[in-house]
Amino acid sequence: MEKYVCTACGYVYDPAEGDPDSGIDPGTAFADIPDDWVCPVCGVSKDMFELVTE
């Protein structure tokens, strides 16, 4: 699954880990996260994330 990085603080959303503290279960693709989800580190909106290209 593709990882996404917060352009404001550098937090990386890894679908394999999800974001359990925000109710996002492991295995949840970034596209399937609700639009009102925010970065758990800095609080910016989902549209501030970019696909990680390695």
Secondary structure, 3 states (H helix, E strand, C coil): CCCEEECCCCCEECCCCCEHHHCECCCCCHHHCCCCCECCCCCCEHHHEEECCC
